Amino acid sequence: MEALGLAWLAAGIGAGLAVIGAAIGIGRIGGQAMEGIARQPEAGGDIRTSMIIVAALIEGAAFFGLVICFLLGVKA
């Protein structure tokens, strides 16, 4: 019974780390994109498109991490 509790604890910590990592990554992308647009306003459309694509990839990786954490928590 104690192993199940530890598994859920580990799944929760892993999910939290996945979300924190994704939030930091998307925040950095947004900040760097704003810097790039401020330096070259004419490239704003291209920078914005690239930013959205990379943010979507980061979110996909975060969701994958969440699913794996919860699956491992349920398996134990």
PDB file of N, H, CA, C and O in Angstrom:
ATOM      1  N   MET A   1       0.823  -1.194   0.000  1.00  0.00           N
ATOM      2  CA  MET A   1       0.000   0.000   0.000  1.00  0.00           C
ATOM      3  C   MET A   1       0.866   1.258   0.000  1.00  0.00           C
ATOM      4  O   MET A   1       0.527   2.259  -0.631  1.00  0.00           O
ATOM      5  N   GLU A   2       1.993   1.193   0.719  1.00  0.00           N
ATOM      6  H   GLU A   2       2.269   0.380   1.231  1.00  0.00           H
ATOM      7  CA  GLU A   2       2.872   2.353   0.775  1.00  0.00           C
ATOM      8  C   GLU A   2       3.514   2.623  -0.584  1.00  0.00           C
ATOM      9  O   GLU A   2       3.785   3.775  -0.924  1.00  0.00           O
ATOM     10  N   ALA A   3       3.758   1.563  -1.368  1.00  0.00           N
ATOM     11  H   ALA A   3       3.538   0.628  -1.092  1.00  0.00           H
ATOM     12  CA  ALA A   3       4.354   1.746  -2.690  1.00  0.00           C
ATOM     13  C   ALA A   3       3.427   2.536  -3.600  1.00  0.00           C
ATOM     14  O   ALA A   3       3.892   3.317  -4.430  1.00  0.00           O
ATOM     15  N   LEU A   4       2.135   2.343  -3.456  1.00  0.00           N
ATOM     16  H   LEU A   4       1.757   1.708  -2.782  1.00  0.00           H
ATOM     17  CA  LEU A   4       1.176   3.084  -4.275  1.00  0.00           C
ATOM     18  C   LEU A   4       1.229   4.571  -3.941  1.00  0.00           C
ATOM     19  O   LEU A   4       1.170   5.414  -4.837  1.00  0.00           O
ATOM     20  N   GLY A   5       1.339   4.890  -2.669  1.00  0.00           N
ATOM     21  H   GLY A   5       1.387   4.205  -1.942  1.00  0.00           H
ATOM     22  CA  GLY A   5       1.438   6.290  -2.268  1.00  0.00           C
ATOM     23  C   GLY A   5       2.700   6.952  -2.802  1.00  0.00           C
ATOM     24  O   GLY A   5       2.670   8.097  -3.252  1.00  0.00           O
ATOM     25  N   LEU A   6       3.813   6.216  -2.747  1.00  0.00           N
ATOM     26  H   LEU A   6       3.836   5.285  -2.382  1.00  0.00           H
ATOM     27  CA  LEU A   6       5.069   6.759  -3.280  1.00  0.00           C
ATOM     28  C   LEU A   6       5.004   6.922  -4.785  1.00  0.00           C
ATOM     29  O   LEU A   6       5.568   7.867  -5.337  1.00  0.00           O
ATOM     30  N   ALA A   7       4.309   5.994  -5.461  1.00  0.00           N
ATOM     31  H   ALA A   7       3.851   5.227  -5.013  1.00  0.00           H
ATOM     32  CA  ALA A   7       4.167   6.099  -6.909  1.00  0.00           C
ATOM     33  C   ALA A   7       3.364   7.342  -7.280  1.00  0.00           C
ATOM     34  O   ALA A   7       3.702   8.047  -8.231  1.00  0.00           O
ATOM     35  N   TRP A   8       2.300   7.604  -6.528  1.00  0.00           N
ATOM     36  H   TRP A   8       2.025   7.031  -5.756  1.00  0.00           H
ATOM     37  CA  TRP A   8       1.496   8.793  -6.806  1.00  0.00           C
ATOM     38  C   TRP A   8       2.282  10.062  -6.482  1.00  0.00           C
ATOM     39  O   TRP A   8       2.159  11.068  -7.181  1.00  0.00           O
ATOM     40  N   LEU A   9       3.077  10.014  -5.435  1.00  0.00           N
ATOM     41  H   LEU A   9       3.176   9.197  -4.866  1.00  0.00           H
ATOM     42  CA  LEU A   9       3.917  11.162  -5.092  1.00  0.00           C
ATOM     43  C   LEU A   9       4.922  11.425  -6.211  1.00  0.00           C
ATOM     44  O   LEU A   9       5.103  12.568  -6.630  1.00  0.00           O
ATOM     45  N   ALA A  10       5.566  10.383  -6.688  1.00  0.00           N
ATOM     46  H   ALA A  10       5.418   9.454  -6.348  1.00  0.00           H
ATOM     47  CA  ALA A  10       6.537  10.532  -7.769  1.00  0.00           C
ATOM     48  C   ALA A  10       5.867  11.025  -9.044  1.00  0.00           C
ATOM     49  O   ALA A  10       6.432  11.853  -9.759  1.00  0.00           O
ATOM     50  N   ALA A  11       4.662  10.524  -9.340  1.00  0.00           N
ATOM     51  H   ALA A  11       4.203   9.851  -8.760  1.00  0.00           H
ATOM     52  CA  ALA A  11       3.940  10.988 -10.528  1.00  0.00           C
ATOM     53  C   ALA A  11       3.583  12.462 -10.401  1.00  0.00           C
ATOM     54  O   ALA A  11       3.676  13.210 -11.374  1.00  0.00           O
ATOM     55  N   GLY A  12       3.182  12.877  -9.222  1.00  0.00           N
ATOM     56  H   GLY A  12       3.107  12.269  -8.431  1.00  0.00           H
ATOM     57  CA  GLY A  12       2.858  14.285  -9.010  1.00  0.00           C
ATOM     58  C   GLY A  12       4.070  15.185  -9.136  1.00  0.00           C
ATOM     59  O   GLY A  12       3.993  16.259  -9.734  1.00  0.00           O
ATOM     60  N   ILE A  13       5.184  14.755  -8.579  1.00  0.00           N
ATOM     61  H   ILE A  13       5.246  13.883  -8.094  1.00  0.00           H
ATOM     62  CA  ILE A  13       6.418  15.549  -8.680  1.00  0.00           C
ATOM     63  C   ILE A  13       6.888  15.612 -10.127  1.00  0.00           C
ATOM     64  O   ILE A  13       7.293  16.669 -10.611  1.00  0.00           O
ATOM     65  N   GLY A  14       6.833  14.478 -10.811  1.00  0.00           N
ATOM     66  H   GLY A  14       6.504  13.619 -10.418  1.00  0.00           H
ATOM     67  CA  GLY A  14       7.236  14.451 -12.219  1.00  0.00           C
ATOM     68  C   GLY A  14       6.351  15.331 -13.083  1.00  0.00           C
ATOM     69  O   GLY A  14       6.844  16.038 -13.962  1.00  0.00           O
ATOM     70  N   ALA A  15       5.047  15.294 -12.842  1.00  0.00           N
ATOM     71  H   ALA A  15       4.646  14.720 -12.128  1.00  0.00           H
ATOM     72  CA  ALA A  15       4.123  16.137 -13.603  1.00  0.00           C
ATOM     73  C   ALA A  15       4.398  17.610 -13.325  1.00  0.00           C
ATOM     74  O   ALA A  15       4.381  18.435 -14.238  1.00  0.00           O
ATOM     75  N   GLY A  16       4.647  17.930 -12.075  1.00  0.00           N
ATOM     76  H   GLY A  16       4.661  17.260 -11.333  1.00  0.00           H
ATOM     77  CA  GLY A  16       4.963  19.316 -11.721  1.00  0.00           C
ATOM     78  C   GLY A  16       6.230  19.802 -12.395  1.00  0.00           C
ATOM     79  O   GLY A  16       6.278  20.926 -12.893  1.00  0.00           O
ATOM     80  N   LEU A  17       7.247  18.972 -12.416  1.00  0.00           N
ATOM     81  H   LEU A  17       7.208  18.058 -12.011  1.00  0.00           H
ATOM     82  CA  LEU A  17       8.500  19.346 -13.075  1.00  0.00           C
ATOM     83  C   LEU A  17       8.310  19.525 -14.576  1.00  0.00           C
ATOM     84  O   LEU A  17       8.890  20.430 -15.177  1.00  0.00           O
ATOM     85  N   ALA A  18       7.492  18.656 -15.182  1.00  0.00           N
ATOM     86  H   ALA A  18       7.021  17.921 -14.694  1.00  0.00           H
ATOM     87  CA  ALA A  18       7.221  18.782 -16.620  1.00  0.00           C
ATOM     88  C   ALA A  18       6.533  20.111 -16.925  1.00  0.00           C
ATOM     89  O   ALA A  18       6.880  20.788 -17.892  1.00  0.00           O
ATOM     90  N   VAL A  19       5.573  20.475 -16.109  1.00  0.00           N
ATOM     91  H   VAL A  19       5.291  19.925 -15.322  1.00  0.00           H
ATOM     92  CA  VAL A  19       4.844  21.729 -16.326  1.00  0.00           C
ATOM     93  C   VAL A  19       5.750  22.935 -16.064  1.00  0.00           C
ATOM     94  O   VAL A  19       5.712  23.911 -16.813  1.00  0.00           O
ATOM     95  N   ILE A  20       6.554  22.873 -15.019  1.00  0.00           N
ATOM     96  H   ILE A  20       6.584  22.080 -14.410  1.00  0.00           H
ATOM     97  CA  ILE A  20       7.468  23.982 -14.721  1.00  0.00           C
ATOM     98  C   ILE A  20       8.479  24.159 -15.854  1.00  0.00           C
ATOM     99  O   ILE A  20       8.762  25.282 -16.271  1.00  0.00           O
ATOM    100  N   GLY A  21       9.019  23.052 -16.346  1.00  0.00           N
ATOM    101  H   GLY A  21       8.790  22.140 -16.008  1.00  0.00           H
ATOM    102  CA  GLY A  21       9.967  23.130 -17.456  1.00  0.00           C
ATOM    103  C   GLY A  21       9.345  23.734 -18.701  1.00  0.00           C
ATOM    104  O   GLY A  21       9.967  24.551 -19.380  1.00  0.00           O
ATOM    105  N   ALA A  22       8.119  23.333 -19.001  1.00  0.00           N
ATOM    106  H   ALA A  22       7.614  22.669 -18.449  1.00  0.00           H
ATOM    107  CA  ALA A  22       7.433  23.886 -20.171  1.00  0.00           C
ATOM    108  C   ALA A  22       7.155  25.375 -19.985  1.00  0.00           C
ATOM    109  O   ALA A  22       7.304  26.158 -20.923  1.00  0.00           O
ATOM    110  N   ALA A  23       6.755  25.763 -18.789  1.00  0.00           N
ATOM    111  H   ALA A  23       6.634  25.127 -18.027  1.00  0.00           H
ATOM    112  CA  ALA A  23       6.469  27.180 -18.529  1.00  0.00           C
ATOM    113  C   ALA A  23       7.724  28.027 -18.677  1.00  0.00           C
ATOM    114  O   ALA A  23       7.677  29.118 -19.245  1.00  0.00           O
ATOM    115  N   ILE A  24       8.839  27.531 -18.170  1.00  0.00           N
ATOM    116  H   ILE A  24       8.877  26.644 -17.709  1.00  0.00           H
ATOM    117  CA  ILE A  24      10.099  28.268 -18.311  1.00  0.00           C
ATOM    118  C   ILE A  24      10.487  28.377 -19.779  1.00  0.00           C
ATOM    119  O   ILE A  24      10.900  29.442 -20.238  1.00  0.00           O
ATOM    120  N   GLY A  25      10.355  27.279 -20.514  1.00  0.00           N
ATOM    121  H   GLY A  25      10.019  26.414 -20.141  1.00  0.00           H
ATOM    122  CA  GLY A  25      10.708  27.285 -21.936  1.00  0.00           C
ATOM    123  C   GLY A  25       9.854  28.238 -22.739  1.00  0.00           C
ATOM    124  O   GLY A  25      10.378  28.999 -23.553  1.00  0.00           O
ATOM    125  N   ILE A  26       8.550  28.212 -22.529  1.00  0.00           N
ATOM    126  H   ILE A  26       8.125  27.593 -21.868  1.00  0.00           H
ATOM    127  CA  ILE A  26       7.662  29.091 -23.281  1.00  0.00           C
ATOM    128  C   ILE A  26       7.893  30.550 -22.872  1.00  0.00           C
ATOM    129  O   ILE A  26       7.815  31.447 -23.711  1.00  0.00           O
ATOM    130  N   GLY A  27       8.171  30.787 -21.607  1.00  0.00           N
ATOM    131  H   GLY A  27       8.234  30.058 -20.925  1.00  0.00           H
ATOM    132  CA  GLY A  27       8.477  32.143 -21.162  1.00  0.00           C
ATOM    133  C   GLY A  27       9.732  32.695 -21.808  1.00  0.00           C
ATOM    134  O   GLY A  27       9.778  33.856 -22.213  1.00  0.00           O
ATOM    135  N   ARG A  28      10.743  31.855 -21.901  1.00  0.00           N
ATOM    136  H   ARG A  28      10.705  30.911 -21.572  1.00  0.00           H
ATOM    137  CA  ARG A  28      11.983  32.286 -22.552  1.00  0.00           C
ATOM    138  C   ARG A  28      11.775  32.549 -24.032  1.00  0.00           C
ATOM    139  O   ARG A  28      12.317  33.505 -24.586  1.00  0.00           O
ATOM    140  N   ILE A  29      10.979  31.686 -24.672  1.00  0.00           N
ATOM    141  H   ILE A  29      10.539  30.909 -24.222  1.00  0.00           H
ATOM    142  CA  ILE A  29      10.698  31.894 -26.098  1.00  0.00           C
ATOM    143  C   ILE A  29       9.991  33.227 -26.301  1.00  0.00           C
ATOM    144  O   ILE A  29      10.345  33.993 -27.197  1.00  0.00           O
ATOM    145  N   GLY A  30       8.985  33.503 -25.462  1.00  0.00           N
ATOM    146  H   GLY A  30       8.698  32.881 -24.734  1.00  0.00           H
ATOM    147  CA  GLY A  30       8.254  34.756 -25.588  1.00  0.00           C
ATOM    148  C   GLY A  30       9.153  35.965 -25.386  1.00  0.00           C
ATOM    149  O   GLY A  30       9.065  36.940 -26.133  1.00  0.00           O
ATOM    150  N   GLY A  31      10.008  35.906 -24.388  1.00  0.00           N
ATOM    151  H   GLY A  31      10.079  35.115 -23.781  1.00  0.00           H
ATOM    152  CA  GLY A  31      10.917  37.018 -24.120  1.00  0.00           C
ATOM    153  C   GLY A  31      11.896  37.256 -25.260  1.00  0.00           C
ATOM    154  O   GLY A  31      12.113  38.394 -25.676  1.00  0.00           O
ATOM    155  N   GLN A  32      12.481  36.185 -25.758  1.00  0.00           N
ATOM    156  H   GLN A  32      12.305  35.261 -25.420  1.00  0.00           H
ATOM    157  CA  GLN A  32      13.429  36.315 -26.858  1.00  0.00           C
ATOM    158  C   GLN A  32      12.743  36.783 -28.133  1.00  0.00           C
ATOM    159  O   GLN A  32      13.317  37.547 -28.908  1.00  0.00           O
ATOM    160  N   ALA A  33      11.512  36.323 -28.349  1.00  0.00           N
ATOM    161  H   ALA A  33      11.046  35.702 -27.719  1.00  0.00           H
ATOM    162  CA  ALA A  33      10.771  36.770 -29.532  1.00  0.00           C
ATOM    163  C   ALA A  33      10.482  38.260 -29.447  1.00  0.00           C
ATOM    164  O   ALA A  33      10.595  38.966 -30.450  1.00  0.00           O
ATOM    165  N   MET A  34      10.113  38.751 -28.273  1.00  0.00           N
ATOM    166  H   MET A  34      10.021  38.178 -27.458  1.00  0.00           H
ATOM    167  CA  MET A  34       9.851  40.183 -28.124  1.00  0.00           C
ATOM    168  C   MET A  34      11.123  40.999 -28.352  1.00  0.00           C
ATOM    169  O   MET A  34      11.078  42.077 -28.945  1.00  0.00           O
ATOM    170  N   GLU A  35      12.257  40.475 -27.877  1.00  0.00           N
ATOM    171  H   GLU A  35      12.293  39.599 -27.396  1.00  0.00           H
ATOM    172  CA  GLU A  35      13.531  41.159 -28.134  1.00  0.00           C
ATOM    173  C   GLU A  35      13.833  41.204 -29.616  1.00  0.00           C
ATOM    174  O   GLU A  35      14.252  42.234 -30.144  1.00  0.00           O
ATOM    175  N   GLY A  36      13.619  40.080 -30.289  1.00  0.00           N
ATOM    176  H   GLY A  36      13.278  39.243 -29.860  1.00  0.00           H
ATOM    177  CA  GLY A  36      13.881  40.025 -31.726  1.00  0.00           C
ATOM    178  C   GLY A  36      12.979  40.953 -32.507  1.00  0.00           C
ATOM    179  O   GLY A  36      13.426  41.617 -33.443  1.00  0.00           O
ATOM    180  N   ILE A  37      11.702  41.007 -32.129  1.00  0.00           N
ATOM    181  H   ILE A  37      11.339  40.468 -31.369  1.00  0.00           H
ATOM    182  CA  ILE A  37      10.771  41.896 -32.823  1.00  0.00           C
ATOM    183  C   ILE A  37      11.128  43.359 -32.545  1.00  0.00           C
ATOM    184  O   ILE A  37      10.987  44.209 -33.425  1.00  0.00           O
ATOM    185  N   ALA A  38      11.588  43.654 -31.327  1.00  0.00           N
ATOM    186  H   ALA A  38      11.702  42.964 -30.613  1.00  0.00           H
ATOM    187  CA  ALA A  38      11.987  45.030 -31.008  1.00  0.00           C
ATOM    188  C   ALA A  38      13.206  45.449 -31.825  1.00  0.00           C
ATOM    189  O   ALA A  38      13.327  46.611 -32.213  1.00  0.00           O
ATOM    190  N   ARG A  39      14.101  44.512 -32.082  1.00  0.00           N
ATOM    191  H   ARG A  39      14.002  43.568 -31.767  1.00  0.00           H
ATOM    192  CA  ARG A  39      15.301  44.841 -32.853  1.00  0.00           C
ATOM    193  C   ARG A  39      15.027  44.917 -34.341  1.00  0.00           C
ATOM    194  O   ARG A  39      15.598  45.752 -35.043  1.00  0.00           O
ATOM    195  N   GLN A  40      14.143  44.039 -34.827  1.00  0.00           N
ATOM    196  H   GLN A  40      13.679  43.361 -34.257  1.00  0.00           H
ATOM    197  CA  GLN A  40      13.811  44.015 -36.250  1.00  0.00           C
ATOM    198  C   GLN A  40      12.293  43.922 -36.413  1.00  0.00           C
ATOM    199  O   GLN A  40      11.758  42.827 -36.589  1.00  0.00           O
ATOM    200  N   PRO A  41      11.613  45.028 -36.357  1.00  0.00           N
ATOM    201  CA  PRO A  41      10.147  44.995 -36.439  1.00  0.00           C
ATOM    202  C   PRO A  41       9.626  44.407 -37.748  1.00  0.00           C
ATOM    203  O   PRO A  41       8.536  43.836 -37.779  1.00  0.00           O
ATOM    204  N   GLU A  42      10.386  44.540 -38.814  1.00  0.00           N
ATOM    205  H   GLU A  42      11.271  45.004 -38.790  1.00  0.00           H
ATOM    206  CA  GLU A  42       9.929  44.010 -40.109  1.00  0.00           C
ATOM    207  C   GLU A  42       9.922  42.486 -40.148  1.00  0.00           C
ATOM    208  O   GLU A  42       9.260  41.898 -41.003  1.00  0.00           O
ATOM    209  N   ALA A  43      10.639  41.843 -39.247  1.00  0.00           N
ATOM    210  H   ALA A  43      11.176  42.321 -38.552  1.00  0.00           H
ATOM    211  CA  ALA A  43      10.669  40.377 -39.181  1.00  0.00           C
ATOM    212  C   ALA A  43       9.679  39.842 -38.155  1.00  0.00           C
ATOM    213  O   ALA A  43       9.727  38.661 -37.812  1.00  0.00           O
ATOM    214  N   GLY A  44       8.787  40.688 -37.661  1.00  0.00           N
ATOM    215  H   GLY A  44       8.749  41.648 -37.940  1.00  0.00           H
ATOM    216  CA  GLY A  44       7.852  40.288 -36.609  1.00  0.00           C
ATOM    217  C   GLY A  44       6.975  39.111 -36.974  1.00  0.00           C
ATOM    218  O   GLY A  44       6.751  38.229 -36.145  1.00  0.00           O
ATOM    219  N   GLY A  45       6.475  39.079 -38.195  1.00  0.00           N
ATOM    220  H   GLY A  45       6.657  39.795 -38.868  1.00  0.00           H
ATOM    221  CA  GLY A  45       5.598  37.972 -38.608  1.00  0.00           C
ATOM    222  C   GLY A  45       6.311  36.635 -38.606  1.00  0.00           C
ATOM    223  O   GLY A  45       5.772  35.637 -38.127  1.00  0.00           O
ATOM    224  N   ASP A  46       7.520  36.612 -39.141  1.00  0.00           N
ATOM    225  H   ASP A  46       7.958  37.422 -39.530  1.00  0.00           H
ATOM    226  CA  ASP A  46       8.290  35.364 -39.172  1.00  0.00           C
ATOM    227  C   ASP A  46       8.662  34.910 -37.765  1.00  0.00           C
ATOM    228  O   ASP A  46       8.584  33.724 -37.446  1.00  0.00           O
ATOM    229  N   ILE A  47       9.064  35.856 -36.934  1.00  0.00           N
ATOM    230  H   ILE A  47       9.127  36.819 -37.193  1.00  0.00           H
ATOM    231  CA  ILE A  47       9.448  35.523 -35.556  1.00  0.00           C
ATOM    232  C   ILE A  47       8.236  34.980 -34.802  1.00  0.00           C
ATOM    233  O   ILE A  47       8.349  33.995 -34.072  1.00  0.00           O
ATOM    234  N   ARG A  48       7.085  35.612 -34.975  1.00  0.00           N
ATOM    235  H   ARG A  48       6.992  36.412 -35.568  1.00  0.00           H
ATOM    236  CA  ARG A  48       5.870  35.191 -34.283  1.00  0.00           C
ATOM    237  C   ARG A  48       5.464  33.774 -34.719  1.00  0.00           C
ATOM    238  O   ARG A  48       5.079  32.949 -33.891  1.00  0.00           O
ATOM    239  N   THR A  49       5.555  33.505 -36.023  1.00  0.00           N
ATOM    240  H   THR A  49       5.868  34.175 -36.696  1.00  0.00           H
ATOM    241  CA  THR A  49       5.211  32.169 -36.516  1.00  0.00           C
ATOM    242  C   THR A  49       6.137  31.106 -35.928  1.00  0.00           C
ATOM    243  O   THR A  49       5.684  30.053 -35.480  1.00  0.00           O
ATOM    244  N   SER A  50       7.426  31.392 -35.937  1.00  0.00           N
ATOM    245  H   SER A  50       7.794  32.247 -36.301  1.00  0.00           H
ATOM    246  CA  SER A  50       8.392  30.444 -35.368  1.00  0.00           C
ATOM    247  C   SER A  50       8.150  30.247 -33.878  1.00  0.00           C
ATOM    248  O   SER A  50       8.262  29.133 -33.367  1.00  0.00           O
ATOM    249  N   MET A  51       7.818  31.336 -33.180  1.00  0.00           N
ATOM    250  H   MET A  51       7.727  32.241 -33.595  1.00  0.00           H
ATOM    251  CA  MET A  51       7.565  31.247 -31.744  1.00  0.00           C
ATOM    252  C   MET A  51       6.370  30.344 -31.456  1.00  0.00           C
ATOM    253  O   MET A  51       6.418  29.529 -30.535  1.00  0.00           O
ATOM    254  N   ILE A  52       5.305  30.481 -32.230  1.00  0.00           N
ATOM    255  H   ILE A  52       5.266  31.143 -32.979  1.00  0.00           H
ATOM    256  CA  ILE A  52       4.111  29.663 -32.010  1.00  0.00           C
ATOM    257  C   ILE A  52       4.406  28.193 -32.281  1.00  0.00           C
ATOM    258  O   ILE A  52       3.938  27.326 -31.542  1.00  0.00           O
ATOM    259  N   ILE A  53       5.164  27.902 -33.314  1.00  0.00           N
ATOM    260  H   ILE A  53       5.545  28.607 -33.913  1.00  0.00           H
ATOM    261  CA  ILE A  53       5.501  26.512 -33.635  1.00  0.00           C
ATOM    262  C   ILE A  53       6.341  25.894 -32.521  1.00  0.00           C
ATOM    263  O   ILE A  53       6.069  24.774 -32.092  1.00  0.00           O
ATOM    264  N   VAL A  54       7.350  26.606 -32.055  1.00  0.00           N
ATOM    265  H   VAL A  54       7.571  27.517 -32.404  1.00  0.00           H
ATOM    266  CA  VAL A  54       8.215  26.072 -31.001  1.00  0.00           C
ATOM    267  C   VAL A  54       7.448  25.924 -29.688  1.00  0.00           C
ATOM    268  O   VAL A  54       7.652  24.953 -28.960  1.00  0.00           O
ATOM    269  N   ALA A  55       6.573  26.872 -29.383  1.00  0.00           N
ATOM    270  H   ALA A  55       6.407  27.661 -29.975  1.00  0.00           H
ATOM    271  CA  ALA A  55       5.761  26.767 -28.162  1.00  0.00           C
ATOM    272  C   ALA A  55       4.854  25.545 -28.220  1.00  0.00           C
ATOM    273  O   ALA A  55       4.657  24.869 -27.210  1.00  0.00           O
ATOM    274  N   ALA A  56       4.300  25.257 -29.397  1.00  0.00           N
ATOM    275  H   ALA A  56       4.460  25.806 -30.217  1.00  0.00           H
ATOM    276  CA  ALA A  56       3.452  24.075 -29.547  1.00  0.00           C
ATOM    277  C   ALA A  56       4.263  22.797 -29.352  1.00  0.00           C
ATOM    278  O   ALA A  56       3.772  21.840 -28.751  1.00  0.00           O
ATOM    279  N   LEU A  57       5.484  22.770 -29.846  1.00  0.00           N
ATOM    280  H   LEU A  57       5.883  23.546 -30.333  1.00  0.00           H
ATOM    281  CA  LEU A  57       6.341  21.595 -29.645  1.00  0.00           C
ATOM    282  C   LEU A  57       6.680  21.404 -28.167  1.00  0.00           C
ATOM    283  O   LEU A  57       6.700  20.277 -27.672  1.00  0.00           O
ATOM    284  N   ILE A  58       6.943  22.490 -27.476  1.00  0.00           N
ATOM    285  H   ILE A  58       6.927  23.406 -27.878  1.00  0.00           H
ATOM    286  CA  ILE A  58       7.234  22.397 -26.041  1.00  0.00           C
ATOM    287  C   ILE A  58       6.014  21.896 -25.284  1.00  0.00           C
ATOM    288  O   ILE A  58       6.141  21.060 -24.390  1.00  0.00           O
ATOM    289  N   GLU A  59       4.836  22.397 -25.632  1.00  0.00           N
ATOM    290  H   GLU A  59       4.733  23.077 -26.358  1.00  0.00           H
ATOM    291  CA  GLU A  59       3.613  21.926 -24.970  1.00  0.00           C
ATOM    292  C   GLU A  59       3.393  20.444 -25.235  1.00  0.00           C
ATOM    293  O   GLU A  59       2.965  19.711 -24.343  1.00  0.00           O
ATOM    294  N   GLY A  60       3.681  19.995 -26.453  1.00  0.00           N
ATOM    295  H   GLY A  60       4.029  20.590 -27.178  1.00  0.00           H
ATOM    296  CA  GLY A  60       3.542  18.576 -26.766  1.00  0.00           C
ATOM    297  C   GLY A  60       4.472  17.726 -25.912  1.00  0.00           C
ATOM    298  O   GLY A  60       4.072  16.673 -25.416  1.00  0.00           O
ATOM    299  N   ALA A  61       5.699  18.174 -25.740  1.00  0.00           N
ATOM    300  H   ALA A  61       6.024  19.029 -26.142  1.00  0.00           H
ATOM    301  CA  ALA A  61       6.639  17.438 -24.897  1.00  0.00           C
ATOM    302  C   ALA A  61       6.182  17.442 -23.445  1.00  0.00           C
ATOM    303  O   ALA A  61       6.340  16.442 -22.745  1.00  0.00           O
ATOM    304  N   ALA A  62       5.616  18.557 -22.984  1.00  0.00           N
ATOM    305  H   ALA A  62       5.487  19.370 -23.552  1.00  0.00           H
ATOM    306  CA  ALA A  62       5.121  18.630 -21.608  1.00  0.00           C
ATOM    307  C   ALA A  62       3.941  17.682 -21.408  1.00  0.00           C
ATOM    308  O   ALA A  62       3.867  16.991 -20.392  1.00  0.00           O
ATOM    309  N   PHE A  63       3.018  17.645 -22.372  1.00  0.00           N
ATOM    310  H   PHE A  63       3.078  18.207 -23.197  1.00  0.00           H
ATOM    311  CA  PHE A  63       1.882  16.729 -22.265  1.00  0.00           C
ATOM    312  C   PHE A  63       2.344  15.277 -22.271  1.00  0.00           C
ATOM    313  O   PHE A  63       1.793  14.444 -21.552  1.00  0.00           O
ATOM    314  N   PHE A  64       3.361  14.971 -23.089  1.00  0.00           N
ATOM    315  H   PHE A  64       3.809  15.648 -23.673  1.00  0.00           H
ATOM    316  CA  PHE A  64       3.912  13.624 -23.107  1.00  0.00           C
ATOM    317  C   PHE A  64       4.477  13.273 -21.735  1.00  0.00           C
ATOM    318  O   PHE A  64       4.247  12.174 -21.230  1.00  0.00           O
ATOM    319  N   GLY A  65       5.211  14.201 -21.132  1.00  0.00           N
ATOM    320  H   GLY A  65       5.397  15.094 -21.542  1.00  0.00           H
ATOM    321  CA  GLY A  65       5.755  13.968 -19.795  1.00  0.00           C
ATOM    322  C   GLY A  65       4.657  13.761 -18.767  1.00  0.00           C
ATOM    323  O   GLY A  65       4.775  12.892 -17.903  1.00  0.00           O
ATOM    324  N   LEU A  66       3.589  14.548 -18.846  1.00  0.00           N
ATOM    325  H   LEU A  66       3.493  15.255 -19.548  1.00  0.00           H
ATOM    326  CA  LEU A  66       2.468  14.396 -17.918  1.00  0.00           C
ATOM    327  C   LEU A  66       1.817  13.028 -18.061  1.00  0.00           C
ATOM    328  O   LEU A  66       1.531  12.361 -17.066  1.00  0.00           O
ATOM    329  N   VAL A  67       1.589  12.618 -19.289  1.00  0.00           N
ATOM    330  H   VAL A  67       1.821  13.159 -20.097  1.00  0.00           H
ATOM    331  CA  VAL A  67       0.935  11.314 -19.531  1.00  0.00           C
ATOM    332  C   VAL A  67       1.804  10.185 -18.995  1.00  0.00           C
ATOM    333  O   VAL A  67       1.302   9.267 -18.346  1.00  0.00           O
ATOM    334  N   ILE A  68       3.098  10.249 -19.263  1.00  0.00           N
ATOM    335  H   ILE A  68       3.505  10.995 -19.790  1.00  0.00           H
ATOM    336  CA  ILE A  68       3.992   9.199 -18.768  1.00  0.00           C
ATOM    337  C   ILE A  68       3.998   9.167 -17.248  1.00  0.00           C
ATOM    338  O   ILE A  68       3.957   8.090 -16.654  1.00  0.00           O
ATOM    339  N   CYS A  69       4.049  10.326 -16.613  1.00  0.00           N
ATOM    340  H   CYS A  69       4.083  11.201 -17.096  1.00  0.00           H
ATOM    341  CA  CYS A  69       4.031  10.366 -15.138  1.00  0.00           C
ATOM    342  C   CYS A  69       2.761   9.748 -14.594  1.00  0.00           C
ATOM    343  O   CYS A  69       2.812   8.950 -13.659  1.00  0.00           O
ATOM    344  N   PHE A  70       1.629  10.102 -15.159  1.00  0.00           N
ATOM    345  H   PHE A  70       1.587  10.751 -15.919  1.00  0.00           H
ATOM    346  CA  PHE A  70       0.368   9.572 -14.647  1.00  0.00           C
ATOM    347  C   PHE A  70       0.219   8.078 -14.952  1.00  0.00           C
ATOM    348  O   PHE A  70      -0.339   7.340 -14.140  1.00  0.00           O
ATOM    349  N   LEU A  71       0.702   7.627 -16.095  1.00  0.00           N
ATOM    350  H   LEU A  71       1.155   8.226 -16.756  1.00  0.00           H
ATOM    351  CA  LEU A  71       0.649   6.195 -16.402  1.00  0.00           C
ATOM    352  C   LEU A  71       1.526   5.394 -15.442  1.00  0.00           C
ATOM    353  O   LEU A  71       1.137   4.319 -14.987  1.00  0.00           O
ATOM    354  N   LEU A  72       2.701   5.920 -15.140  1.00  0.00           N
ATOM    355  H   LEU A  72       3.017   6.794 -15.510  1.00  0.00           H
ATOM    356  CA  LEU A  72       3.572   5.225 -14.183  1.00  0.00           C
ATOM    357  C   LEU A  72       2.971   5.234 -12.794  1.00  0.00           C
ATOM    358  O   LEU A  72       3.129   4.273 -12.040  1.00  0.00           O
ATOM    359  N   GLY A  73       2.285   6.305 -12.449  1.00  0.00           N
ATOM    360  H   GLY A  73       2.156   7.085 -13.061  1.00  0.00           H
ATOM    361  CA  GLY A  73       1.632   6.373 -11.140  1.00  0.00           C
ATOM    362  C   GLY A  73       0.483   5.378 -11.022  1.00  0.00           C
ATOM    363  O   GLY A  73       0.265   4.807  -9.953  1.00  0.00           O
ATOM    364  N   VAL A  74      -0.249   5.166 -12.104  1.00  0.00           N
ATOM    365  H   VAL A  74      -0.073   5.630 -12.972  1.00  0.00           H
ATOM    366  CA  VAL A  74      -1.384   4.236 -12.082  1.00  0.00           C
ATOM    367  C   VAL A  74      -0.879   2.790 -12.116  1.00  0.00           C
ATOM    368  O   VAL A  74      -1.478   1.915 -11.491  1.00  0.00           O
ATOM    369  N   LYS A  75       0.213   2.533 -12.838  1.00  0.00           N
ATOM    370  H   LYS A  75       0.699   3.244 -13.347  1.00  0.00           H
ATOM    371  CA  LYS A  75       0.744   1.162 -12.951  1.00  0.00           C
ATOM    372  C   LYS A  75       1.218   0.606 -11.621  1.00  0.00           C
ATOM    373  O   LYS A  75       1.092  -0.592 -11.368  1.00  0.00           O
ATOM    374  N   ALA A  76       1.759   1.457 -10.779  1.00  0.00           N
ATOM    375  H   ALA A  76       1.862   2.430 -10.985  1.00  0.00           H
ATOM    376  CA  ALA A  76       2.358   0.967  -9.529  1.00  0.00           C
ATOM    377  C   ALA A  76       1.314   0.544  -8.519  1.00  0.00           C
ATOM    378  O   ALA A  76       1.658   0.110  -7.420  1.00  0.00           O
TER     379      ALA A  76
END
